Amino acid sequence: MNIPLKKSYLILTFLSTFCLSVFSFAQKKQPNIIVFLVDDMGLMDTSVPFLVDANGQPKKYPLNDYYITPNMEKLAKQGIRFTNFYAHSVCSPTRASILTGQNSARHGTTNWIHLEHNNKNKYGPSDWNWEGLNSSSITLPRLLQSKGYKTIHVGKAHFGPNGYDGENPINLGFDVNVGGCGAGHPGSYYGRDGYGNLNGQKSRAVPGLEKYWKDDIFLTEALTREANNKITDAHKEGKPFFLYMAHYAVHQPFQSDPRFAEHYKNSGKDEKAQAYATLIEGMDKSLGDIIAHVKDLGLGENTLILLLGDNGSDAPLPITNDYSSSEPLRGKKAMHWEGGMRVPFIASWATPNNKIKLQKDLKISQNQIENQMGTILDLFPTICNLTDIDIPESYSLDGFNLQKQLKGKTNKKRDNTFLNHFPHDHRTPYFTSFVKDNWKVVYHFQIEGSPKYELYNLTNDPFEATNLANSNLEQLKIMMNLLQEDMNEKQALYPEKDEQFLKIIQP
């Protein structure tokens, strides 16, 4: 995407604001930050109960009993978990939003990015940002670089297609890139396949892990070892680190991690579902290994962990009446219901100690569930605040600082809204969903026939069983007006048909 001269000037001005000398930086203790991002991990893909009962207490469902994630359980007990944490319903939009703090409707990457071509789909907007992030984009790692951080990318990138800047995370502000490329999933999880390099899947092969091929190390383990090596390097250099640990797991291909296969043989589920569960458990082991390594280096009290998924679950489980891998939430990845948008989020210090100044500055409640909304857009301002990065008012930021909510307090300044705009074709085609407080509206664009609406009260009907669009027309109009206003403010692109923008039709 070409950057206009005026915009380029603003970007350079913005970045220059954060340039500090190495000497002045060295005088101040900075926290290490780990964003632990799991691909396709939905709210129910864990033994940690994120859903709550009518009294706000955690409530377990059958899927919580199926998955084995003891390290997530430990992290949740020593930190805070969010029950209403929202992401976009597919991966590339979320990943760009984490790095920019902007909603996908604003940054324009509204669909997953194809390796080789513009996958706008039949009626998708031609000028959506399929090229993704580029070397001029204002990104979180670039800002952290200016604060003296060693910025480390490990795992899946999917920020841009082949041949464009976003293909290589180094172009986006990372000092180190291990395994990141344009591919949205690995060619293989197996070292014997060269992670796709040796089995005919070169277009989606994970780069740079040749040393593990001979030993046939599972991909999740190889990436974990590399992450720990890079943490050690940063520590030796005397630099704080920002680790963006973005596992390819638990995305398909659903290949079984042999370390955990025995745990699910008698589960009664088919081979793909069992393989998915091994990917979940392997991810959890990675989390525990990285935390243990940080502690071994004496960095536990100074290291913040933020664990989350990038979209709803895509576990290979049967779909019955629109309920599947996110049950009891309705829907799954790439769908407009909550099962496609709600993801796990846990925040914790690796070694909690509320007596040290850093943890006093960002206090995190322990073993608590936060009910107020949080979103992927919040990581950018939260981390910027923690690391003393001032975000100029000229920058269009869509997220909120989570500092109060991490203490378990209500942030009265946030508007409790989330826009999930998807003007493309997928499991749910051409839709926009909008959540505000306890209300949610879904607009299905008029591609063929009349536009359709869905309206839910998420407090009374958290699993979206009853569509109130016809019975509560007044609330539907209120929500559609708010949706329209948010779309206009973010300059969202509409689906196209017969070379004309399809305008939202009010009910």
FENVEN-V195995 format. One line per field, one symbol per residue. burial: 1 if it has 24 or more other C-alpha atoms within 12 Angstrom, else 0. A space follows every 10 residues. Layout:
burial=???
This chain:
burial=0000000000 1001100100 0000000011 1111111111 1111111111 1100000100 1011011111 1111111111 1111111111 1111111111 1111111111 1111100111 1011111111 1111111111 1111111111 1111111111 1101111111 1111111111 1111111111 1011111000 0011111111 0110001111 1111111111 1101100011 1111111111 1111111101 1011000000 0111111111 1111111111 1011100011 1111111111 1111111000 0111111111 1111111111 1111111111 1110000110 0111111111 1111111111 1111111011 1000101111 1111111100 0000011111 1111110111 1111110111 1111111000 0111111100 0111001110 0000111011 0111011001 0111110000 0101001
